[in-house]
Amino acid sequence: MAVEQTDPPRHDLVVIGGGPAGMSAALTAGRALLDTVIVNAENPRNAVTTASHGFLTRDGAHPSELLAISKQQLIRYDTVRYVNDSVTGTTKTDDGFEVSLANGELLATTRLIIATGQTDDVSKLNLDGIEHVYGKTVYPCIFCDGFEHRGERLALFGADAVVHYAPMVHMWSRDLAVFTNGDDLPADDKAQLEGRGVAVHTAPVRQLESTDGRLSAIELETGERIERDAGFISADYSTPATTFAEELGATCSANDWGMLAVDASETGATAVTGLYVIGDARTGFGGLIASAAEGAACAAEIAHEIAAHRWGTL
């Protein structure tokens, strides 16, 4: 006897990704009594770092601590379900979306938030030894980690946008050296940097020297060795962690930093009705507290839309 197939229950909202943007969206949705499922593979981009900074009330906390607290605080919201799993696919339907999980579950929802962020591939930097220092003494974000290395001997890796990044790094330390790793730097850019006391090294980098994650020196192919204590990266080496948004019809373009990100409004709305993209998936790199704010704003906008729809059907 054939078993009758039943459609999965339809949720108000499914959130894919449990970083600050996704968890904040789920929290705001829960407080609005929206039937919400948040799916998180718990493989965050910032897992390599030792501490997260700039998040009010949690400055210096490890990323795992932020996730643990967020999960604990979601428990009180009966309309929110947290699922530790990965998403294997998404489909657009006539009245929303379907989300397939690795555990075989199928989630149906009228609205979908993608907050899966970006993924980093440091091998693209072609810096031998970067894997030993990345997230420990070499970072992508000066606001996130610059304060802890103020006044130290700093390195700035990359040629793209280096003249825009260097003035920021220079605020934390006047002892700054740029390493383009063999890439040419326009003469005007080089003159601008050197005119402000920033050393510019265009020779290819042979290796980054370090001990227990602490950068100590940069050795060039010329044999020159420049001692440094920490560094920041201006080159692009990240890509969107998933292609779900594109597969559902959203478009992508390069942002001001040259990073590929999904096209969406400041509150995450894409050109696809009911589809939202927030956090690093939209901005490329927005920082923890900005991403959390974006998640809250996106969920609030969705709550307004659902409230208006329900009101209109009374």
C-alpha positions in Angstrom: 0.0 0.0 0.0 1.4 3.4 -1.1 2.2 5.8 1.7 0.5 9.2 1.2 3.0 12.0 0.8 2.3 15.1 2.9 3.7 18.5 2.3 6.1 19.8 5.0 4.7 22.5 7.3 5.2 26.0 6.0 7.3 28.3 8.2 7.2 32.1 8.2 11.0 32.2 7.9 14.0 30.0 7.4 17.5 31.4 8.1 20.5 29.7 6.6 23.7 30.5 8.6 24.3 31.1 12.3 26.8 33.9 12.5 26.0 37.3 14.1 23.7 38.2 11.2 21.7 35.0 11.1 21.4 34.6 14.9 20.3 38.2 15.3 17.7 37.7 12.6 16.4 34.6 14.4 16.2 36.4 17.7 14.3 39.4 16.3 12.0 37.0 14.4 11.4 35.0 17.6 10.5 38.2 19.5 7.9 38.9 16.7 6.4 35.4 17.2 7.4 34.3 13.7 7.5 30.6 13.1 11.3 30.4 12.3 13.9 27.8 11.7 17.6 28.7 11.7 20.0 26.2 10.1 23.7 26.5 11.1 26.5 24.2 10.0 28.7 25.7 12.8 31.7 26.1 10.5 32.2 29.9 10.9 34.7 32.0 8.9 36.1 33.5 12.1 36.9 30.1 13.8 40.6 30.7 13.1 40.8 33.7 15.3 41.5 33.8 19.0 39.1 36.6 19.9 36.3 38.8 18.4 36.5 42.5 19.0 34.2 45.5 18.7 31.0 43.7 19.7 29.6 45.8 22.6 29.3 43.8 25.9 31.3 40.9 24.3 34.6 42.6 23.3 37.4 40.0 23.3 35.1 37.0 23.4 36.0 33.9 21.4 33.6 33.3 18.4 32.5 30.0 20.0 31.5 31.9 23.1 29.3 34.3 21.1 27.6 31.3 19.3 27.0 29.4 22.6 25.4 32.5 24.2 23.3 33.1 21.2 22.0 29.5 21.1 21.2 29.6 24.8 19.3 32.9 24.5 17.2 31.5 21.6 15.8 28.7 23.7 13.2 30.9 25.4 11.5 31.6 22.0 9.1 28.8 21.4 8.6 29.8 17.7 12.3 29.5 16.9 14.0 26.1 16.2 17.7 25.9 15.9 19.1 23.1 13.7 22.8 22.2 13.6 23.0 20.9 10.1 24.1 21.9 6.6 21.8 22.9 3.7 22.2 20.8 0.6 19.9 22.8 -1.7 17.3 25.5 -2.1 14.3 25.7 -4.5 12.0 28.5 -5.4 8.3 27.5 -5.2 5.1 29.2 -6.2 4.5 30.4 -2.7 8.0 30.6 -1.2 11.0 28.3 -0.9 12.0 24.8 0.0 15.3 24.1 1.8 16.8 20.6 1.9 19.0 19.6 4.8 21.7 17.0 4.9 19.7 15.0 7.5 16.9 14.6 4.9 14.5 17.1 6.3 12.7 19.5 3.9 11.8 22.9 5.1 9.1 25.0 3.4 9.0 28.7 4.0 7.4 31.9 2.7 10.6 33.9 3.3 14.2 32.9 3.3 17.3 34.6 4.7 20.7 33.6 3.5 23.4 34.5 6.0 26.1 32.1 5.1 28.8 34.7 4.7 32.1 34.3 2.9 34.8 31.7 3.0 38.5 32.5 3.0 41.1 30.7 0.9 44.5 32.1 2.1 46.3 30.0 -0.4 45.2 32.6 -3.0 47.6 35.1 -1.3 50.6 33.0 -2.3 52.3 33.7 1.0 54.3 30.7 2.2 53.6 30.4 6.0 50.4 32.5 6.0 48.5 29.5 7.4 50.5 29.6 10.6 49.8 33.3 11.4 46.3 33.9 9.9 43.9 34.8 12.6 46.6 35.0 15.2 48.9 37.9 14.2 47.9 38.5 10.5 44.3 39.6 9.9 41.9 41.0 7.3 40.3 43.7 9.5 42.1 46.5 11.2 39.1 47.5 13.3 38.8 43.9 14.6 42.4 43.4 15.6 44.4 46.6 15.1 44.1 47.8 18.7 45.9 44.7 20.1 48.9 45.5 17.9 49.0 49.2 18.3 52.6 50.6 18.1 54.0 47.4 16.8 56.0 46.8 13.6 53.2 46.1 11.1 53.0 44.7 7.6 50.4 45.3 5.0 50.1 42.6 2.3 48.8 43.3 -1.1 48.8 45.9 -3.9 45.1 46.3 -4.6 43.6 49.2 -2.6 46.7 49.4 -0.5 46.8 53.2 -0.6 43.3 53.2 0.9 44.1 50.6 3.5 47.5 52.0 4.5 46.2 55.3 6.1 44.0 53.2 8.4 46.8 50.8 9.5 49.0 53.9 10.0 46.6 55.1 12.7 47.5 52.1 14.8 51.3 52.2 14.1 53.7 54.5 12.3 56.1 51.6 11.8 54.4 50.2 8.6 55.8 48.4 5.6 53.9 47.3 2.5 54.6 44.0 0.8 53.1 43.6 -2.7 54.5 40.1 -3.2 55.8 40.8 -6.8 52.8 42.9 -7.9 53.6 46.3 -9.4 52.4 49.4 -7.6 51.6 52.5 -9.6 54.4 55.1 -9.2 52.1 57.7 -7.7 50.8 55.2 -5.1 54.4 54.2 -4.2 55.5 57.8 -3.9 52.5 58.6 -1.7 53.3 55.8 0.7 57.0 56.4 0.8 56.4 60.1 1.2 54.7 59.3 4.5 57.4 57.0 5.8 55.9 53.7 4.7 58.4 51.3 3.3 57.3 49.6 0.1 58.7 46.1 -0.9 57.6 44.9 -4.3 59.8 41.8 -4.5 58.1 38.4 -4.2 57.8 37.1 -0.7 59.7 33.9 0.0 58.1 33.1 3.3 56.6 34.4 6.5 58.6 33.5 9.5 56.7 32.8 12.8 56.7 31.0 16.1 53.5 29.6 17.6 51.4 31.8 15.4 53.4 35.0 16.1 54.8 36.7 13.0 58.5 37.6 13.3 59.7 38.5 9.8 59.0 38.5 6.1 61.8 37.1 3.9 61.8 38.2 0.3 63.1 36.4 -2.7 66.0 38.9 -2.8 67.2 37.5 0.5 66.2 40.6 2.4 64.5 39.9 5.8 62.2 42.5 7.3 61.2 42.0 10.9 57.5 42.5 11.7 55.3 41.8 14.6 51.8 41.5 13.0 50.2 42.2 9.7 47.0 43.0 7.8 45.8 42.0 4.3 44.4 44.3 1.7 44.2 41.7 -1.1 41.0 39.7 -1.9 41.0 36.0 -1.1 37.4 35.3 -0.2 34.3 34.1 -2.0 30.7 33.6 -1.0 30.4 30.5 1.1 27.3 29.3 -0.8 25.7 29.9 -4.2 22.1 29.5 -2.9 21.1 33.1 -3.6 22.4 33.0 -7.2 20.7 29.6 -7.8 17.4 31.2 -6.6 17.8 34.1 -9.1 19.7 36.8 -7.2 22.6 38.6 -8.8 26.1 39.3 -7.6 28.7 42.0 -8.3 32.0 43.3 -6.9 31.8 45.7 -4.0 34.0 48.7 -3.3 36.8 46.3 -2.1 36.6 44.1 -5.1 34.9 41.3 -3.3 32.1 39.4 -4.9 28.9 39.8 -3.0 25.1 39.3 -3.5 23.2 42.4 -4.7 20.7 43.4 -2.0 19.3 46.4 -0.1 20.8 47.5 3.2 18.2 45.4 5.0 19.0 42.4 2.8 16.1 42.3 0.2 17.1 40.9 -3.2 15.2 41.2 -6.5 13.7 37.8 -5.8 10.5 38.2 -3.8 10.9 36.8 -0.3 14.7 36.2 -0.6 17.0 38.1 1.7 20.8 38.1 2.0 22.6 39.6 5.0 25.9 39.9 6.7 29.2 39.1 4.9 27.2 37.4 2.1 26.0 40.8 1.2 28.8 43.1 2.2 31.9 40.8 1.7 33.1 41.8 5.2 31.0 43.9 7.5 32.2 43.1 11.0 30.3 41.4 13.9 28.2 44.2 15.3 27.3 45.6 11.9 26.2 42.1 10.7 24.1 41.6 13.9 22.4 45.0 13.3 21.7 44.0 9.7 20.2 40.7 10.8 17.9 42.5 13.3 16.8 45.1 10.7 16.1 42.4 8.1 13.9 40.3 10.4 12.1 43.5 11.5 11.3 44.3 7.9 10.0 40.8 7.3 7.9 41.0 10.5 6.4 44.3 9.2 5.6 42.6 5.9 3.9 39.6 7.5 2.0 41.8 9.9 0.6 43.9 7.0 -0.4 40.8 5.1 -2.1 39.2 8.1 -3.9 42.5 8.9 -5.1 42.7 5.3 -6.7 39.3 5.5 -8.8 40.0 8.6 
